[in-house]
Amino acid sequence: MTSPIGLSAAIMTHPARRARALALRDSLPELSLQVVEDPDPYGPGSCSARTAVLAWGAVAPEATHHLVLQDDAVPVADLRERVLRRVGERPAAAISLYTEWASATSSAVHLAAWLGQSFAEVCDPYTPCIGLVLPAEAARELARERPEVPQDDVMIAGVLRRLGVPEYVTVPNLVQHATEVSLTGNTPMGLRLAACYSTAPHSDTAPVVDARVDLLPCFSRSYGRPYYLERDPGSVSGWSQRGLLETLRRRDVDVPALQRTAARRSADLHRAQPDLRPDIVISLWITAWLAGAELRRLLGDHAVDPVEVLDRRLGQIALANIGPGIFDQYMLPERLLELSPVLETFARTAFTEGVTPSGARDGRFPDHRSLSG
C-alpha cells in the first residue's frame, strides 16, 4: 500500500513581480502557496539560484513532496489534482510541469505525445523548473545548497544527479510560460512557450506502445541546425550529442536526397515569406521530417501503423509547436505569432512526409525512395 502524498508548495519571485506572484497564489488557494522573494534582489547579477534555495527550503515538515512555481507560470486550473495524480505515478522522481518548445526535452515530449505516454524523460543538461515537483528529501537537500552557479535550473540538475533522482516532464505540460520580459536574461531566447500545453482533458491518451526512446532528433539553438541526442549511460546527463550526417548514414538514409528535398520544400516557403531565414527554414523541415521518421521507426518496432496515431490531439498540439519553437529566437514575438499558422503547416507537411513515406517498409527508417517527391 502506497503512502498518502503530502504536498506543500511555494512561488519564487522578485520584488518587482510580487503583485504577479500574489495573483498566482490567490488563483490556486487549494495549494496554500508560500511566496518566497529574492533575498538580494539588487545584488550582483541575476541569481535565480539564491531564490530557489529558499523556495525549496519552504517544504513543510510533514510533506512528502514539494512544488515550486516561478512567478511567470500559467498553470492549468486543476493543477493540484493533476500534480497529485502524476506524483502518485512517479513518487521517487523529479517531475517538471513544463519544458519550453525549443529544448531538447521538447523532442522527447513530442514523441511521447504521439505514443500516448504521460511522461517524457528530461534530456537537457538543466532541469526545467518553471513548475517543478520534488520528493521532500530532495527539496531539503536543495535548501542546504550554497549555489555555485546563478541559474537555478543548472543548480537543481546537479543536485538531482548527485542524489540519483530521475527527471521527467509531464505530457501534456501542466504549466505554460507567461510572456513578460525575463528577469534572468532570457528575453533574447524568445517567448519560450510550452512544448505541449493543454488545459483540456483528452480521450486519446491511452498508451499506444511502451517504447523506450534512445535517439532523439533535436534542433540546436546555438548553431541553428538539427542534431541527434542518443542515450548514453556514461555521460553526465545520460544523453550525448550525435552529428546529423553520421546518424543518418548509420540509418541508411540517402543524405543528399534528404538535403535536396529539404531545399526544394523550403524554397517555396522562403519565396512566400522572404523574411524567414532560409537556413532555419531548411533546418525546420529536416527537424520535423526526422521527428516523423523516428516516430514511424518506433511504431514499426511494435507493428503499429502510424496512421493509427496521427489523429491524436496531444500529438497535434506538440507538432504545432515545432515551427514556432524553432523560429522563436529568430524573430520578434509579434511576427512569430503572426506567422505561426504558416510555420505549423510547413512543419506538419514535413512531419507527415517523414512518418508516412511512400518508400518505407515494415517500419524501417525511410530511405531514398521516400525522398524523391
C-alpha positions in Angstrom: 0.0 0.0 0.0 1.4 3.4 -1.0 1.7 6.2 1.5 -0.5 9.2 1.0 1.0 12.2 -0.7 1.5 15.3 1.3 2.2 18.3 -1.0 3.5 21.7 0.1 4.1 24.5 -2.4 5.8 27.8 -2.9 6.2 30.5 -5.5 9.6 32.1 -6.1 9.6 35.7 -7.2 11.4 39.0 -7.3 10.0 42.2 -5.5 9.4 43.7 -9.0 6.9 41.0 -9.7 5.4 40.5 -6.2 1.9 41.5 -7.4 2.0 38.8 -10.1 3.2 36.2 -7.5 0.3 37.1 -5.2 -2.2 36.9 -8.0 -0.9 33.4 -8.9 -1.1 32.4 -5.2 -4.7 33.6 -5.0 -5.7 31.7 -8.1 -4.7 28.4 -6.5 -6.0 28.6 -2.9 -6.0 24.8 -2.6 -2.2 24.7 -2.8 -1.6 27.1 0.1 1.3 28.6 -1.8 4.0 30.5 0.1 5.5 33.4 -1.7 9.3 33.5 -1.5 11.2 36.6 -2.7 14.8 37.0 -3.9 16.8 37.7 -0.7 19.2 40.1 -2.5 17.1 41.5 -5.4 19.5 44.3 -6.2 22.7 42.3 -5.6 25.3 41.5 -8.3 23.9 39.7 -11.3 20.5 37.9 -11.6 20.7 34.9 -9.4 17.6 32.7 -9.6 19.5 30.0 -7.7 19.6 32.0 -4.4 15.8 32.4 -4.5 15.3 28.8 -5.4 17.3 27.6 -2.3 14.8 29.5 -0.2 11.8 28.3 -2.1 12.8 24.7 -1.8 13.5 25.3 1.8 9.8 26.2 2.3 9.0 22.5 2.2 6.6 21.6 5.0 7.9 19.3 7.8 5.2 16.7 7.1 5.3 16.9 3.3 6.3 14.0 1.1 6.7 16.3 -1.9 7.2 20.0 -2.6 6.1 22.0 -5.6 7.8 25.3 -6.6 6.3 27.5 -9.3 8.0 30.5 -10.7 6.0 33.7 -10.9 5.7 33.6 -14.7 4.0 30.2 -14.6 0.5 29.9 -16.0 -0.9 26.6 -14.6 -3.9 24.6 -15.5 -6.9 25.3 -13.3 -6.9 21.9 -11.6 -3.2 21.9 -11.0 -3.2 20.3 -7.5 -5.4 17.3 -8.7 -3.2 16.7 -11.7 0.0 17.0 -9.8 -1.1 14.6 -7.1 -2.0 12.1 -9.8 1.4 12.4 -11.6 3.3 12.2 -8.3 1.4 9.1 -7.4 2.7 7.5 -10.6 6.3 8.5 -10.1 6.8 9.3 -6.4 10.6 9.0 -6.4 11.1 11.3 -9.4 11.6 14.9 -10.1 8.6 16.0 -12.2 8.8 19.1 -14.3 5.4 20.5 -15.3 6.8 22.4 -18.3 9.6 22.4 -20.9 10.0 25.1 -23.4 9.2 24.4 -27.1 12.8 24.5 -28.5 14.5 22.5 -25.8 16.0 19.1 -26.4 13.5 17.7 -23.9 10.7 19.1 -26.1 11.7 16.5 -28.7 11.1 13.7 -26.2 7.7 15.3 -25.3 6.7 15.4 -29.0 7.3 11.6 -29.4 5.6 10.8 -26.0 2.5 12.7 -27.1 2.1 10.6 -30.2 2.9 7.4 -28.3 0.4 8.1 -25.6 3.0 8.3 -22.8 2.2 10.6 -19.8 5.8 11.3 -19.1 8.9 12.1 -21.1 12.5 12.0 -19.8 14.3 15.2 -19.2 17.3 15.1 -21.6 18.7 18.6 -21.3 21.7 19.3 -19.0 19.4 21.5 -16.9 16.1 20.8 -15.1 13.1 22.7 -16.4 11.7 24.5 -13.4 9.0 27.0 -14.3 7.0 24.4 -12.4 8.7 21.5 -10.6 7.8 18.9 -8.0 10.4 17.1 -6.0 10.4 14.5 -3.3 10.7 16.3 0.1 14.2 15.0 0.8 15.5 16.3 -2.5 13.8 19.7 -1.7 15.5 19.7 1.7 18.9 18.9 0.1 18.5 21.8 -2.3 17.7 24.1 0.7 21.1 23.2 2.0 22.9 24.2 -1.2 25.3 27.1 -1.5 24.8 28.0 -5.2 28.0 27.9 -7.3 26.1 28.9 -10.4 23.5 31.7 -10.8 20.9 29.6 -12.7 18.5 27.6 -10.6 17.9 25.0 -13.4 21.6 24.2 -13.6 21.9 24.0 -9.8 18.9 21.7 -9.5 20.1 19.4 -12.2 23.4 19.0 -10.4 21.8 18.2 -7.1 19.4 15.7 -8.6 22.2 13.9 -10.4 24.2 13.7 -7.2 21.1 12.2 -5.4 20.3 9.8 -8.2 16.8 11.3 -8.7 15.3 10.6 -12.1 13.8 13.5 -14.0 10.6 13.6 -16.1 8.3 16.1 -17.6 4.5 15.7 -17.8 2.8 15.1 -21.1 0.9 17.3 -21.6 2.7 20.1 -19.8 0.6 21.4 -16.9 2.2 24.9 -16.9 2.5 27.5 -19.6 5.1 30.2 -19.6 3.9 33.8 -19.4 5.3 36.2 -22.0 6.6 39.0 -19.8 10.1 40.3 -20.1 12.5 37.8 -18.4 14.2 38.9 -15.2 17.0 36.4 -15.7 18.3 37.5 -19.0 16.4 35.0 -21.2 14.3 37.5 -23.2 16.6 37.1 -26.4 15.6 33.4 -26.4 12.0 34.4 -27.3 8.6 33.5 -25.9 9.7 30.1 -24.7 6.2 28.7 -24.7 5.5 25.1 -23.5 6.2 22.2 -25.8 2.8 20.6 -25.3 0.5 22.6 -23.1 -3.2 21.7 -22.8 -5.9 22.6 -20.3 -8.5 20.2 -21.7 -9.0 16.5 -20.9 -8.2 14.2 -23.8 -9.8 10.9 -24.6 -6.9 9.6 -26.7 -4.2 9.4 -24.0 -4.1 5.6 -23.7 -0.6 4.3 -24.4 0.0 3.1 -28.0 3.2 1.3 -27.3 5.6 1.0 -24.4 8.6 2.2 -26.4 11.8 3.4 -24.9 13.2 6.3 -26.9 17.0 6.1 -27.3 17.5 8.5 -30.2 16.0 12.0 -30.4 16.1 14.4 -33.4 16.6 17.9 -31.9 17.3 21.4 -33.0 20.3 23.4 -31.7 19.6 26.9 -30.6 23.3 27.6 -30.6 24.1 26.5 -34.1 20.7 26.8 -35.8 20.7 23.3 -37.2 19.3 19.8 -36.3 21.3 17.1 -34.5 20.6 13.9 -32.6 20.7 13.1 -28.9 21.5 9.4 -28.2 21.0 7.7 -24.9 24.5 7.3 -23.2 24.6 6.0 -19.7 28.2 7.0 -19.4 27.6 10.7 -19.9 26.7 13.2 -17.1 23.2 13.8 -18.4 22.6 10.3 -19.7 22.5 11.6 -23.3 25.2 12.6 -25.8 25.0 14.6 -29.0 25.5 12.9 -32.3 26.1 14.5 -35.6 23.2 14.5 -38.0 25.0 13.2 -41.1 26.8 10.3 -39.3 23.5 9.2 -37.7 21.5 9.3 -40.9 24.2 7.3 -42.7 24.1 4.8 -39.9 20.4 4.5 -40.6 21.0 4.1 -44.4 19.3 7.4 -45.2 20.2 8.9 -48.6 21.6 12.2 -47.2 21.9 14.0 -50.5 18.3 13.2 -51.4 17.2 14.4 -48.0 19.1 17.7 -48.4 17.7 18.2 -51.9 14.1 17.5 -50.8 14.5 19.9 -47.8 15.9 22.6 -50.0 13.1 22.2 -52.6 10.3 22.2 -50.0 11.9 25.2 -48.1 12.4 27.3 -51.2 8.6 27.6 -51.7 8.1 28.8 -48.1 11.0 31.3 -48.4 9.6 32.8 -51.6 6.2 33.3 -49.9 7.8 34.6 -46.6 11.2 36.2 -47.6 11.8 37.5 -44.1 12.2 33.9 -42.8 15.9 32.9 -42.6 16.3 30.3 -45.4 18.8 28.2 -43.4 16.5 28.0 -40.5 13.6 27.1 -42.8 15.6 24.2 -44.1 16.6 23.2 -40.6 12.9 23.3 -39.6 11.9 21.0 -42.4 14.6 18.5 -41.6 13.9 18.5 -37.9 10.2 17.9 -38.5 10.8 15.2 -41.1 13.2 13.4 -38.7 10.6 13.5 -35.9 8.1 11.8 -38.2 10.7 9.3 -39.3 11.6 8.5 -35.8 8.0 8.0 -34.8 7.5 5.7 -37.7 10.5 3.6 -36.6 9.3 3.4 -33.0 5.8 2.3 -34.1 7.2 -0.1 -36.6 9.2 -1.9 -33.9 5.9 -2.7 -32.4 4.0 -3.4 -35.6 1.8 -0.3 -35.3 0.8 1.6 -38.4 1.4 5.3 -38.0 -2.0 6.1 -39.4 -3.4 4.7 -36.2 -2.0 7.6 -34.1 -2.0 10.6 -36.4 -5.3 11.9 -35.2 -4.1 12.1 -31.5 -4.9 15.6 -30.2 -1.8 15.8 -28.0 0.5 14.8 -30.8 -1.1 17.5 -33.0 -0.6 20.1 -30.2 3.0 19.2 -29.9 3.6 19.2 -33.6 2.0 22.6 -34.0 4.8 24.0 -31.7 7.8 22.7 -33.6 7.9 25.5 -36.2 7.2 28.5 -33.8 9.6 26.9 -31.3 12.5 26.7 -33.8 11.9 30.3 -35.0 11.3 31.7 -31.5 14.7 33.4 -31.2 14.9 34.5 -34.8 12.1 37.0 -35.0 10.1 39.4 -32.9 7.3 37.9 -30.9 4.6 39.7 -32.8 5.8 38.5 -36.1 6.3 35.0 -34.8 2.7 34.8 -33.6 1.6 36.2 -37.0 3.5 33.5 -38.9 2.8 30.7 -36.5 0.0 29.2 -38.7 2.3 29.2 -41.7 5.1 27.5 -39.7 2.7 25.0 -38.2 1.5 23.9 -41.7 5.1 23.7 -43.1 6.3 21.6 -40.1 3.2 19.4 -40.3 3.8 18.7 -44.0 7.5 17.7 -43.3 6.5 15.5 -40.4 3.8 13.8 -42.4 6.4 13.1 -45.2 8.7 11.6 -42.6 6.1 9.4 -40.8 4.2 8.1 -43.9 6.8 7.9 -46.7 5.9 6.0 -49.8 9.1 4.1 -49.9 9.4 2.9 -46.2 8.7 -0.8 -45.5 8.0 -2.7 -42.3 8.6 0.2 -40.0 12.1 0.7 -41.2 13.7 4.1 -41.3 12.8 5.9 -44.6 15.5 5.8 -47.3 16.0 7.4 -50.6 12.8 6.0 -52.1 10.7 8.3 -49.8 12.7 11.4 -50.7 12.2 11.6 -54.4 9.0 13.5 -54.4 
